[in-house]
């Protein structure tokens, strides 16, 4: 899983560098701001997935409920990643 995320991150870095010229322009252009939002969504989805996985193994009912909520939040953040990717490619 980590090599896949590393590959995707490196490809995103190369594409952003081609589009922006330098990473200093990341927050000064609309493309850079969308890219930053997409990265934030992806990081959030990864964190939520890790927490969901950790809480799913718990024997506590409350933690199992938290795990289910995190699964839905992970799904919604993943949809946000794809939505932002579609906006970036348009």
GIQUI-V964042 format. One record per pair of residues at least 4 apart in sequence whose C-alpha atoms are under 7 Angstrom apart, sorted by the first residue. I is the first residue (numbers start at 0). GAP is how many residues later the second one is. D is the distance in whole Angstrom. If there is no record, write none. Layout:
I_GAP_D / I_GAP_D
This chain:
0_4_6 / 1_4_6 / 2_4_6 / 3_4_6 / 4_4_6 / 5_4_6 / 6_4_6 / 7_4_6 / 8_4_6 / 9_4_6 / 10_4_6 / 11_4_6 / 12_4_6 / 13_4_6 / 14_4_6 / 15_4_6 / 16_4_5 / 16_5_5 / 16_6_6 / 19_5_6 / 19_6_7 / 24_4_7 / 25_6_4 / 25_7_6 / 26_5_5 / 26_6_5 / 27_4_7 / 28_4_6 / 29_4_6 / 30_4_6 / 30_57_7 / 31_4_6 / 32_4_6 / 33_4_6 / 33_50_7 / 33_54_7 / 34_4_6 / 35_4_6 / 36_4_6 / 37_4_6 / 37_43_5 / 37_46_6 / 38_4_6 / 39_4_6 / 40_4_6 / 40_36_6 / 40_39_6 / 40_40_6 / 41_4_6 / 41_36_7 / 41_39_6 / 42_4_6 / 43_4_6 / 44_4_6 / 44_29_5 / 44_32_5 / 44_33_6 / 45_4_6 / 46_4_6 / 47_4_6 / 47_22_6 / 47_26_6 / 48_4_6 / 48_22_7 / 48_25_6 / 49_4_6 / 50_4_6 / 51_4_6 / 51_15_5 / 51_18_5 / 51_19_6 / 54_8_6 / 54_9_6 / 54_12_5 / 55_8_6 / 55_11_5 / 57_5_6 / 57_6_7 / 59_4_6 / 60_4_6 / 61_4_6 / 62_4_6 / 63_4_6 / 64_4_6 / 65_4_6 / 66_4_6 / 67_4_7 / 68_4_6 / 69_4_6 / 70_4_6 / 71_4_6 / 72_4_6 / 73_4_6 / 74_4_6 / 75_4_6 / 76_4_6 / 77_4_6 / 78_4_6 / 79_4_6 / 80_4_6 / 81_4_6 / 82_4_6 / 83_4_6 / 84_4_6 / 85_4_6
